[in-house]
């Protein structure tokens, strides 16, 4: 029984770590997306000027 609890506790820790990584990766994605949008907007502006 205690082995099962240890496995469940380990799985919970792994799940928490993966959730943190997912959250961080989403933040990075949105930051990169914003800068890409600004970059392509600037390129379009400069091309049409």
N, C-alpha and C positions, 0 to 999 in steps of 0.2 A: 504493500500500500504506500509506503513512504517513497518507493522508487517512482510510482505514478505521480505523486505530488511533486517530486523533484523535477520530473520531466515536464509537468505542467508549468512549474515555476520557470524552468529554463525556456520553454516555448513562449511564455509571457514576456520574459526579458528580451528574447529575440524579436517578438512582435513589436515591442515598444521601440527597440533600436531601429527596426525597419520603418516604423511609422515616422520616427525622427528624420531618418534619411529621406523618406518620401517628401516630408514637409520641406526640408532644406532644398531638395532638388526642384520642387515646384517654385520656391522663391527664386532660385537661380534662373529657372526657365523664364519667369516673368520679367526679371531684370534684363536678361539677354533680349527678350522679345521687345521690351520698351526701347532699348538702345538700337536694335535693328530697325524698328519703326522710325525712330528719329534719324538714323543714318540714311535709310532709303528716302525718307521725306526730304532730307537735305539734298540728296543726289538729284531727286526729281526737281526740286526748286532750282538748283544750280543749272540743270540741263535746260530748263525753260526760261532762264533769265537772259 
